[in-house]
Amino acid sequence: MTDTPEPIRSPQLAPAGRQGIEHGFFTRQGGVSDGIYRGLNVGSGSKDEPARVAENRRRVAQALRAPLSHLVTVHQVHSPDVITVDAPFDGERPKADAMVTATPGIVIGSLSADCGPILFADPDARVIGAAHAGWRGAISGVLENTVEAMIALGARRERIEAVLGPTIGPENYEVGQEFYDQFAGTDRKYTSFFRDGSRSDRFMFDLWSFILHRLEGTGVNASALRLCTYADEDRFFSYRRTTHRNEPDYGRQISAITITE
């Protein structure tokens, strides 16, 4: 583990020669937690020591040149709900799964451990967004709602770049018949995101492609890092990997973005 977080950065969100937007898809590397939370666990809802989580979050904020008080995250509940942020929260974190802002200096972040973290930016309008999309959020509209909230702040959909960060990949996301039926019942075309699993009643689900499909439907410029959280234990926490090992809890990584002053 390194002592300093070294996030993955996307050229789509930070094109050469452009200033004004800082972002990072942070891994689990560069933190102070240990045991099953080894590394940069930023999950306040985990059972990790609060002081270690706070230090990890401070390091994330520092990497994006902001104080800890300006790193803003919500209580994620797999909803389609989006909050417009213009200042750090005063008190309890609201329940939602995405945030947008046009306020410089605020760092908005999405926590994940298999679900899809998506960062959005219209650098011309200086409007950004961060969303957390597992299958529930993606199918219920959190991505579309994030884009509309950005447009309400002055962004234009054709200028918005949306990048999907580290997410469980299609080789490691096996689901059952009920899961498949829910997608097929919503839109028969969604069956294209499944292939045969280990048994006749099991399926492999491509969450990467499903999220990109929903993003592309909004008219934004969508791309993905295509990094699997389950497969890469050195760099990423994974809820499903923890579940398969019967571990008592799991860490969370963060993807975060800010408008520079």
Backbone bond lengths (Angstrom), bond angles and torsions (degrees), N, CA, C in turn:
res aa  C-N    CA-C-N  psi(-1)  N-CA   C-N-CA  omega(-1)  CA-C   N-CA-C  phi
1 M - - - 1.451 - - 1.534 110.99 -
2 T 1.304 115.91 136.99 1.460 119.32 174.41 1.522 109.03 -83.39
3 D 1.347 115.87 161.44 1.460 120.60 -179.05 1.527 112.46 -84.05
4 T 1.322 117.28 -15.75 1.453 121.47 -177.51 1.521 109.46 -124.15
5 P 1.327 118.19 133.00 1.465 119.70 177.84 1.530 110.93 -60.94
6 E 1.314 115.13 134.23 1.455 121.28 176.30 1.524 107.99 -123.73
7 P 1.326 117.00 86.59 1.469 119.68 -173.88 1.527 112.24 -70.35
8 I 1.313 114.13 158.91 1.461 121.44 172.26 1.525 107.16 -81.41
9 R 1.317 116.08 134.56 1.463 120.20 179.54 1.522 109.62 -119.43
10 S 1.314 115.45 144.81 1.454 121.58 -178.42 1.526 110.37 -102.59
11 P 1.325 118.66 130.70 1.467 119.93 177.15 1.529 112.72 -64.36
12 Q 1.329 117.23 -21.82 1.461 119.64 177.36 1.532 111.34 -66.75
13 L 1.326 116.75 -33.96 1.463 120.77 -179.84 1.523 112.20 -91.46
14 A 1.324 116.82 -15.83 1.465 120.96 -179.68 1.519 109.56 -136.46
15 P 1.337 117.76 67.03 1.463 119.88 -178.18 1.525 111.65 -64.17
16 A 1.310 115.78 150.92 1.456 121.25 -177.97 1.526 110.64 -57.66
17 G 1.323 115.03 133.26 1.457 119.90 176.52 1.515 115.18 85.35
18 R 1.341 117.53 -5.17 1.461 120.15 -179.85 1.524 110.25 -101.20
19 Q 1.308 116.20 137.80 1.457 121.99 178.00 1.530 108.70 -117.18
20 G 1.307 115.50 166.32 1.456 119.75 172.25 1.506 116.30 112.87
21 I 1.341 118.56 -18.83 1.461 122.11 178.73 1.529 108.40 -127.75
22 E 1.340 116.59 128.66 1.465 122.14 172.95 1.524 107.72 -117.70
23 H 1.320 116.85 142.06 1.461 118.93 179.46 1.521 109.55 -153.47
24 G 1.317 115.43 168.82 1.455 120.72 174.30 1.520 110.89 -164.61
25 F 1.328 115.50 134.74 1.461 121.32 169.01 1.524 104.78 -95.25
26 F 1.322 116.48 95.85 1.453 121.42 -173.53 1.523 110.96 -76.09
27 T 1.327 115.64 143.91 1.453 122.11 175.32 1.532 108.16 -96.70
28 R 1.321 117.35 -167.96 1.463 119.95 175.60 1.527 111.31 -87.13
29 Q 1.301 118.11 1.55 1.453 122.03 -176.47 1.526 111.42 -86.87
30 G 1.338 115.13 142.07 1.453 120.49 176.54 1.514 114.86 96.64
31 G 1.329 117.57 20.16 1.458 120.72 -178.91 1.510 113.38 -117.36
32 V 1.344 116.46 -176.63 1.457 121.61 -173.61 1.530 113.80 -113.01
33 S 1.313 118.03 -2.56 1.464 119.92 -179.34 1.527 110.39 -73.91
34 D 1.342 115.81 161.65 1.457 118.85 178.01 1.518 110.35 -138.31
35 G 1.342 115.80 -175.88 1.456 120.22 -177.06 1.525 110.91 66.63
36 I 1.308 117.23 -139.42 1.466 120.78 -179.71 1.523 111.73 -68.30
37 Y 1.334 117.16 -14.64 1.471 121.75 178.55 1.526 111.89 -98.51
38 R 1.331 116.92 11.54 1.451 122.25 -171.85 1.528 112.69 -42.61
39 G 1.337 114.83 123.06 1.455 119.79 175.68 1.522 113.53 105.97
40 L 1.314 115.46 -141.04 1.460 122.75 -169.70 1.529 110.58 -94.66
41 N 1.324 116.06 65.48 1.468 119.89 176.49 1.522 109.92 -79.50
42 V 1.331 117.09 118.13 1.468 121.14 -179.28 1.529 111.75 -108.12
43 G 1.323 117.00 12.34 1.460 120.60 -175.76 1.513 113.19 -80.43
44 S 1.322 116.70 102.07 1.468 120.63 177.16 1.522 111.50 -64.37
45 G 1.322 116.90 -23.56 1.458 120.94 178.61 1.511 114.01 -84.97
46 S 1.326 117.35 -3.05 1.460 120.59 176.72 1.528 109.40 -80.24
47 K 1.327 116.11 172.76 1.459 121.18 179.37 1.527 112.12 -95.39
48 D 1.314 115.65 15.38 1.466 121.58 175.00 1.526 109.15 -65.36
49 E 1.327 116.34 161.57 1.462 120.15 178.61 1.528 109.85 -64.09
50 P 1.337 118.69 125.26 1.465 121.44 -176.60 1.526 113.95 -54.49
51 A 1.330 117.03 -35.92 1.461 119.36 -179.18 1.527 111.09 -65.98
52 R 1.314 116.95 -34.78 1.468 120.14 178.71 1.527 110.38 -72.33
53 V 1.314 117.15 -40.85 1.463 120.09 176.95 1.528 110.08 -61.16
54 A 1.330 116.04 -42.22 1.467 120.33 179.42 1.527 111.30 -62.68
55 E 1.323 117.05 -41.25 1.462 119.89 178.15 1.527 110.92 -66.34
56 N 1.313 116.97 -39.51 1.463 119.97 177.81 1.529 110.90 -62.85
57 R 1.326 116.28 -42.01 1.456 119.86 178.92 1.534 110.83 -66.65
58 R 1.333 116.30 -36.04 1.466 119.58 177.34 1.527 110.33 -62.43
59 R 1.328 116.16 -39.60 1.460 119.88 179.09 1.531 111.75 -65.52
60 V 1.321 116.16 -37.16 1.471 119.72 176.13 1.521 110.22 -62.67
61 A 1.320 115.79 -48.97 1.465 119.89 179.51 1.524 110.82 -59.59
62 Q 1.318 116.42 -43.59 1.460 120.58 -179.54 1.526 111.16 -61.64
63 A 1.328 116.78 -39.11 1.468 120.21 179.59 1.523 111.78 -62.63
64 L 1.340 116.23 -24.94 1.462 120.98 177.55 1.526 111.52 -105.04
65 R 1.344 114.57 18.32 1.470 122.67 173.19 1.533 112.47 60.09
66 A 1.316 115.40 45.38 1.462 120.68 179.35 1.520 109.49 -138.40
67 P 1.324 117.76 154.98 1.469 120.20 173.98 1.522 110.53 -74.58
68 L 1.317 116.40 157.04 1.467 121.10 179.58 1.518 111.72 -54.27
69 S 1.332 117.38 -37.50 1.467 120.84 -177.52 1.523 113.09 -61.98
70 H 1.333 117.25 -18.59 1.472 120.95 -177.83 1.522 112.79 -99.38
71 L 1.345 117.28 3.33 1.460 120.86 173.26 1.529 108.02 -87.50
72 V 1.331 116.18 113.85 1.460 121.95 -171.99 1.527 110.07 -112.51
73 T 1.332 115.66 124.95 1.465 121.07 172.64 1.522 108.67 -132.68
74 V 1.327 116.45 156.04 1.459 121.43 -179.05 1.529 110.19 -106.23
75 H 1.323 115.62 171.05 1.463 121.96 172.58 1.525 106.56 -85.02
76 Q 1.325 116.90 99.65 1.463 121.81 -172.56 1.526 111.41 -76.59
77 V 1.338 115.55 132.70 1.467 120.58 -174.04 1.526 112.79 -133.27
78 H 1.333 118.02 19.99 1.470 122.67 179.66 1.530 111.62 60.28
79 S 1.321 115.59 44.11 1.461 122.27 -177.32 1.524 110.58 -109.24
80 P 1.361 117.51 173.47 1.471 120.62 171.91 1.523 112.50 -92.31
81 D 1.324 118.00 11.98 1.460 122.06 -168.26 1.526 112.66 -85.04
82 V 1.336 115.12 138.74 1.458 123.96 -178.39 1.517 109.23 -125.12
83 I 1.319 116.95 139.91 1.462 122.82 178.78 1.525 109.17 -117.95
84 T 1.325 116.18 135.56 1.459 121.24 171.99 1.523 108.17 -90.23
85 V 1.334 115.85 126.14 1.464 122.25 -172.69 1.519 109.68 -113.81
86 D 1.349 116.62 132.50 1.466 119.45 173.35 1.521 112.38 -129.04
87 A 1.343 116.12 2.70 1.463 121.72 177.40 1.517 108.16 -162.72
88 P 1.326 118.02 157.38 1.466 119.70 174.79 1.520 110.82 -56.88
89 F 1.322 116.80 148.48 1.460 121.03 179.89 1.524 110.74 -66.38
90 D 1.296 115.78 140.52 1.455 122.30 177.30 1.521 108.00 -102.89
91 G 1.322 116.09 94.30 1.457 119.53 -179.50 1.521 111.69 105.76
92 E 1.316 116.61 -144.31 1.461 122.78 -172.89 1.520 111.65 -64.83
93 R 1.324 115.60 140.44 1.465 120.30 177.89 1.524 110.15 -69.25
94 P 1.327 118.31 134.13 1.469 119.80 177.78 1.525 111.27 -71.89
95 K 1.328 116.05 155.79 1.459 121.08 176.26 1.525 109.04 -84.35
96 A 1.312 116.31 122.54 1.464 123.01 179.59 1.523 106.60 -172.51
97 D 1.344 116.34 176.23 1.455 119.60 178.96 1.518 113.87 -131.49
98 A 1.325 116.28 10.23 1.458 119.26 174.32 1.519 108.83 -158.40
99 M 1.335 114.55 155.72 1.457 122.27 176.39 1.519 108.68 -137.45
100 V 1.331 115.20 150.09 1.466 121.36 170.58 1.520 107.70 -132.88
101 T 1.334 115.50 154.94 1.461 119.31 177.26 1.520 110.46 -157.20
102 A 1.324 114.83 154.08 1.465 122.75 170.07 1.522 109.43 -121.31
103 T 1.320 116.56 14.14 1.462 122.53 -176.36 1.522 110.53 -95.79
104 P 1.322 118.90 117.65 1.466 120.65 178.18 1.529 111.63 -61.87
105 G 1.321 115.14 147.31 1.456 120.63 174.59 1.508 115.58 89.87
106 I 1.329 118.26 -15.34 1.464 121.42 176.25 1.524 108.45 -86.70
107 V 1.326 116.50 128.18 1.464 121.58 177.24 1.525 107.48 -101.30
108 I 1.324 116.94 115.29 1.471 119.96 178.72 1.523 108.85 -103.47
109 G 1.335 115.59 136.52 1.454 119.16 -172.90 1.514 113.69 -133.16
110 S 1.315 115.19 152.04 1.459 123.25 175.28 1.519 108.41 -118.22
111 L 1.334 116.78 123.74 1.459 121.71 177.10 1.524 109.68 -89.43
112 S 1.328 116.08 147.13 1.462 119.18 -179.27 1.519 111.16 -155.89
113 A 1.346 114.52 161.10 1.464 121.31 175.02 1.525 107.61 -157.88
114 D 1.301 116.26 43.26 1.473 130.01 178.89 1.520 110.94 139.86
115 C 1.343 118.06 -39.73 1.460 120.34 176.96 1.531 109.69 -64.77
116 G 1.315 115.80 167.83 1.453 120.63 -174.80 1.515 113.96 -89.52
117 P 1.336 118.17 119.04 1.459 121.26 170.89 1.535 108.79 -90.35
118 I 1.311 117.45 125.84 1.458 121.11 -179.38 1.518 109.33 -120.96
119 L 1.322 116.52 128.12 1.460 122.59 175.11 1.525 108.60 -107.04
120 F 1.335 115.53 138.86 1.462 122.83 -176.35 1.527 109.15 -124.55
121 A 1.325 116.62 147.21 1.465 119.64 175.00 1.522 110.70 -155.78
122 D 1.334 115.63 135.37 1.461 123.26 162.62 1.521 104.89 -114.45
123 P 1.331 118.16 94.72 1.465 119.80 -174.10 1.520 113.20 -65.97
124 D 1.323 118.03 -26.98 1.464 119.75 178.70 1.524 111.29 -68.35
125 A 1.325 116.31 -42.85 1.464 120.77 178.77 1.517 111.82 -83.89
126 R 1.346 117.54 -12.55 1.468 122.96 -175.49 1.531 110.48 56.77
127 V 1.327 113.29 54.71 1.458 122.57 177.21 1.523 107.14 -129.16
128 I 1.333 116.53 133.84 1.462 121.48 -177.16 1.517 110.82 -131.64
129 G 1.339 115.35 164.63 1.456 121.10 176.83 1.516 110.90 -149.17
130 A 1.324 115.50 157.99 1.466 122.29 174.72 1.516 107.60 -141.89
131 A 1.330 116.69 127.36 1.464 120.77 -177.58 1.519 111.03 -129.73
132 H 1.329 114.46 151.92 1.460 123.32 175.20 1.530 105.89 -114.90
133 A 1.346 116.37 116.95 1.461 119.88 -175.57 1.515 110.95 -132.51
134 G 1.312 115.97 99.56 1.446 120.32 162.01 1.522 106.29 -83.96
135 W 1.332 117.16 -167.02 1.463 117.69 -178.24 1.523 111.55 -65.91
136 R 1.344 117.86 -34.92 1.470 119.76 -178.68 1.525 111.15 -65.61
137 G 1.332 116.19 -47.02 1.450 119.27 179.80 1.510 112.34 -65.50
138 A 1.334 116.25 -41.41 1.456 119.73 -178.30 1.527 111.59 -65.22
139 I 1.314 117.26 -42.73 1.463 119.33 -176.60 1.523 112.02 -75.88
140 S 1.343 116.77 -21.26 1.468 119.59 -177.84 1.524 113.86 -96.01
141 G 1.363 117.68 -4.64 1.450 118.43 169.98 1.513 118.07 111.13
142 V 1.329 119.18 13.86 1.463 119.12 -177.75 1.532 111.91 -63.38
143 L 1.329 117.67 -33.07 1.469 120.22 -178.80 1.518 110.88 -71.13
144 E 1.312 116.65 -46.03 1.457 121.09 177.80 1.521 110.92 -61.78
145 N 1.313 116.45 -40.41 1.469 120.19 -179.80 1.528 111.86 -67.01
146 T 1.329 116.66 -34.34 1.465 119.94 177.31 1.520 110.58 -64.96
147 V 1.314 117.15 -44.49 1.462 121.08 178.94 1.524 110.62 -61.38
148 E 1.330 117.72 -44.65 1.464 120.50 -179.76 1.530 111.12 -64.15
149 A 1.325 117.01 -37.01 1.470 120.15 178.50 1.521 110.75 -67.40
150 M 1.317 117.56 -34.88 1.463 120.38 176.00 1.523 111.21 -67.77
151 I 1.319 116.29 -41.13 1.464 120.54 177.91 1.521 110.66 -61.38
152 A 1.327 117.15 -37.23 1.465 120.97 178.07 1.523 111.90 -63.34
153 L 1.343 116.85 -22.36 1.462 121.34 178.07 1.530 112.43 -93.35
154 G 1.332 116.82 0.90 1.458 119.74 177.00 1.513 115.93 113.89
155 A 1.331 118.40 -2.01 1.461 121.05 177.88 1.527 110.65 -72.65
156 R 1.317 115.90 158.69 1.460 121.56 173.70 1.514 108.07 -117.75
157 R 1.333 116.11 131.18 1.469 119.69 -170.82 1.525 112.37 -58.08
158 E 1.334 118.97 -36.13 1.455 120.47 -177.79 1.525 112.73 -71.05
159 R 1.340 116.44 -14.66 1.466 120.21 177.67 1.523 112.44 -98.04
160 I 1.307 117.63 -12.22 1.469 120.54 -175.98 1.525 110.68 -74.13
161 E 1.333 115.47 127.77 1.458 122.62 170.98 1.526 107.80 -98.78
162 A 1.325 116.44 130.69 1.463 121.49 178.62 1.523 108.36 -126.60
163 V 1.322 116.71 123.52 1.462 120.95 -175.58 1.529 109.82 -123.16
164 L 1.320 115.55 124.50 1.461 122.21 176.43 1.522 109.52 -84.69
165 G 1.327 115.58 123.85 1.451 121.27 -178.95 1.518 113.05 -86.95
166 P 1.325 117.67 -162.32 1.465 122.24 -177.47 1.530 111.84 -57.78
167 T 1.325 115.31 126.53 1.464 123.53 -172.69 1.525 108.01 -147.57
168 I 1.308 117.80 151.52 1.461 119.14 177.35 1.527 109.77 -57.94
169 G 1.343 115.79 133.96 1.449 120.83 -174.69 1.524 113.27 -90.15
170 P 1.337 116.35 167.74 1.466 121.46 -175.42 1.520 114.31 -66.31
171 E 1.326 118.31 -17.16 1.463 120.09 178.47 1.526 112.26 -81.58
172 N 1.329 117.61 -9.47 1.469 120.82 -173.55 1.525 114.05 -128.11
173 Y 1.305 117.59 9.16 1.466 120.48 -176.72 1.521 109.03 -115.00
174 E 1.330 115.86 83.16 1.467 121.04 179.23 1.521 109.48 -94.23
175 V 1.338 115.89 135.31 1.463 121.59 -176.24 1.532 109.40 -132.43
176 G 1.336 115.01 169.68 1.446 120.59 -177.24 1.523 113.78 -98.34
177 Q 1.324 114.39 -178.19 1.463 121.42 -176.26 1.525 112.38 -61.68
178 E 1.328 116.86 -40.29 1.464 120.15 -178.45 1.529 111.20 -62.49
179 F 1.319 116.69 -40.07 1.459 121.65 177.31 1.535 109.57 -61.77
180 Y 1.322 116.53 -49.70 1.469 121.31 178.98 1.523 111.02 -57.97
181 D 1.320 116.63 -44.85 1.461 121.05 -177.41 1.529 111.94 -63.38
182 Q 1.316 117.03 -34.28 1.458 120.06 179.10 1.527 110.85 -64.07
183 F 1.315 116.41 -41.88 1.465 120.12 178.36 1.526 110.91 -69.70
184 A 1.320 116.65 -45.11 1.463 120.49 -179.56 1.522 110.96 -62.35
185 G 1.328 116.48 -35.46 1.453 120.20 179.69 1.516 113.50 -73.41
186 T 1.325 116.62 -24.97 1.465 121.10 177.45 1.521 111.06 -77.65
187 D 1.323 116.58 -45.81 1.468 121.69 179.07 1.525 106.80 -159.02
188 R 1.319 116.54 118.50 1.462 120.22 -176.03 1.523 111.98 -58.27
189 K 1.332 117.43 -27.18 1.461 120.65 179.24 1.528 111.99 -65.10
190 Y 1.329 116.26 -21.43 1.464 119.26 -178.94 1.526 112.82 -68.62
191 T 1.318 118.01 -13.87 1.470 119.46 177.77 1.523 111.20 -64.47
192 S 1.325 117.44 -17.93 1.468 120.25 179.05 1.525 112.56 -68.08
193 F 1.333 117.11 -13.28 1.456 120.93 179.76 1.527 112.38 -90.98
194 F 1.335 116.66 9.24 1.457 122.22 179.69 1.523 110.21 -123.07
195 R 1.334 114.94 149.42 1.465 121.15 168.41 1.527 107.87 -136.62
196 D 1.321 116.37 171.76 1.462 120.90 -175.74 1.517 111.39 -61.02
197 G 1.342 114.62 141.22 1.451 121.37 177.13 1.509 112.33 -100.73
198 S 1.330 115.99 -153.32 1.463 120.88 -174.45 1.518 113.11 -77.11
199 R 1.336 117.16 -18.55 1.465 122.29 176.48 1.517 109.05 -137.04
200 S 1.317 116.67 173.34 1.464 120.75 -176.91 1.523 112.40 -66.34
201 D 1.344 116.54 -23.68 1.460 119.59 -179.79 1.531 111.80 -104.82
202 R 1.334 116.24 19.26 1.455 121.14 178.96 1.526 109.27 -123.13
203 F 1.351 115.30 150.05 1.454 120.79 -176.27 1.529 109.30 -139.84
204 M 1.328 115.88 149.68 1.456 121.91 172.74 1.531 107.39 -97.60
205 F 1.329 116.18 124.49 1.463 121.55 -174.99 1.522 110.14 -104.86
206 D 1.336 116.12 133.86 1.462 122.71 -179.70 1.530 109.24 -98.88
207 L 1.335 115.36 84.79 1.465 120.11 -179.92 1.520 111.32 -65.70
208 W 1.333 116.97 -35.62 1.470 119.96 177.63 1.522 110.60 -52.59
209 S 1.324 115.33 -55.96 1.469 120.08 -174.79 1.520 111.59 -67.98
210 F 1.325 117.34 -33.06 1.462 119.32 178.76 1.527 111.01 -65.75
211 I 1.320 117.18 -43.97 1.463 120.21 177.82 1.527 110.55 -63.19
212 L 1.328 117.43 -43.79 1.464 120.01 178.22 1.523 111.27 -62.08
213 H 1.314 117.14 -38.88 1.467 121.12 176.95 1.524 111.19 -59.79
214 R 1.306 116.58 -45.92 1.471 120.22 179.38 1.527 111.07 -65.89
215 L 1.321 117.33 -40.38 1.466 120.49 177.91 1.524 111.25 -64.16
216 E 1.314 116.79 -46.08 1.462 120.15 -179.70 1.521 111.38 -60.80
217 G 1.325 116.57 -31.20 1.453 120.42 178.28 1.515 113.88 -66.98
218 T 1.323 117.18 -17.35 1.467 120.42 178.37 1.518 112.45 -86.00
219 G 1.326 117.68 -10.98 1.454 120.96 -178.99 1.515 115.44 89.77
220 V 1.337 117.81 8.10 1.466 120.25 178.20 1.519 109.21 -88.63
221 N 1.331 115.98 172.65 1.459 122.15 175.84 1.527 108.15 -90.07
222 A 1.320 116.97 107.25 1.465 121.38 -171.77 1.522 111.47 -108.27
223 S 1.338 115.20 139.74 1.458 121.55 175.69 1.518 108.42 -149.41
224 A 1.332 116.08 170.91 1.465 120.76 -178.05 1.514 110.70 -142.45
225 L 1.335 115.93 146.49 1.462 120.42 174.79 1.526 111.49 -71.94
226 R 1.334 116.63 -27.05 1.467 123.44 -178.59 1.533 111.60 56.13
227 L 1.324 114.23 51.96 1.453 121.95 175.56 1.520 108.05 -115.46
228 C 1.334 116.55 127.59 1.465 121.44 -175.09 1.526 111.16 -91.97
229 T 1.323 116.07 121.61 1.461 121.59 179.81 1.527 112.17 -67.31
230 Y 1.324 116.79 -36.52 1.459 120.52 -177.71 1.523 111.26 -67.79
231 A 1.323 116.86 -41.26 1.458 121.12 -171.81 1.523 113.82 -77.88
232 D 1.331 117.80 -23.79 1.462 121.46 -172.04 1.531 110.07 -113.70
233 E 1.330 116.34 83.33 1.465 121.05 -175.50 1.513 112.15 -69.37
234 D 1.323 118.55 -29.10 1.455 120.62 -179.38 1.527 111.63 -64.55
235 R 1.327 116.74 -32.12 1.459 119.59 -174.68 1.525 114.99 -106.55
236 F 1.347 117.35 -22.30 1.465 117.10 -170.58 1.524 113.35 -135.28
237 F 1.312 115.45 144.61 1.455 122.15 167.58 1.530 108.20 -77.93
238 S 1.329 116.09 152.41 1.459 121.03 179.84 1.520 109.68 -147.06
239 Y 1.315 116.16 120.17 1.457 121.15 177.13 1.528 110.71 -62.73
240 R 1.315 116.98 -42.67 1.465 120.13 -177.00 1.525 111.14 -68.65
241 R 1.306 118.08 -39.03 1.464 120.59 177.12 1.524 110.65 -62.66
242 T 1.331 115.68 -42.76 1.461 120.31 176.93 1.525 111.20 -61.28
243 T 1.331 116.56 -42.32 1.464 121.22 179.57 1.520 110.96 -62.83
244 H 1.322 117.36 -44.16 1.464 120.91 -179.97 1.523 112.08 -63.57
245 R 1.326 116.70 -25.92 1.471 120.41 179.41 1.528 112.83 -93.85
246 N 1.321 116.82 -0.59 1.462 122.30 -177.41 1.525 112.58 58.31
247 E 1.324 116.06 35.09 1.456 120.37 175.54 1.527 109.58 -78.83
248 P 1.328 118.17 152.80 1.464 120.54 -171.71 1.525 114.71 -76.80
249 D 1.317 118.70 -16.67 1.463 120.33 -176.60 1.521 107.96 -165.13
250 Y 1.326 116.28 -178.78 1.463 120.30 -177.21 1.528 109.60 -153.50
251 G 1.323 115.66 157.23 1.455 120.81 176.80 1.517 111.79 -89.66
252 R 1.320 115.27 171.57 1.458 121.66 177.91 1.523 109.36 -130.74
253 Q 1.334 115.58 138.53 1.455 119.79 170.90 1.539 108.70 -97.15
254 I 1.327 115.29 171.94 1.460 119.11 -176.46 1.534 110.13 -132.26
255 S 1.305 114.61 145.38 1.465 122.65 169.15 1.519 106.24 -118.50
256 A 1.338 117.29 128.12 1.455 119.68 -170.21 1.523 111.07 -140.69
257 I 1.333 114.76 155.04 1.474 121.18 -176.38 1.521 109.37 -148.17
258 T 1.331 115.80 149.85 1.471 120.30 -178.75 1.523 110.01 -149.82
259 I 1.314 115.93 154.68 1.460 123.28 171.55 1.516 106.70 -94.99
260 T 1.304 117.00 124.49 1.456 119.18 -178.74 1.529 109.99 -76.73
261 E 1.325 115.00 153.41 1.469 121.25 -177.51 1.534 111.16 -63.20
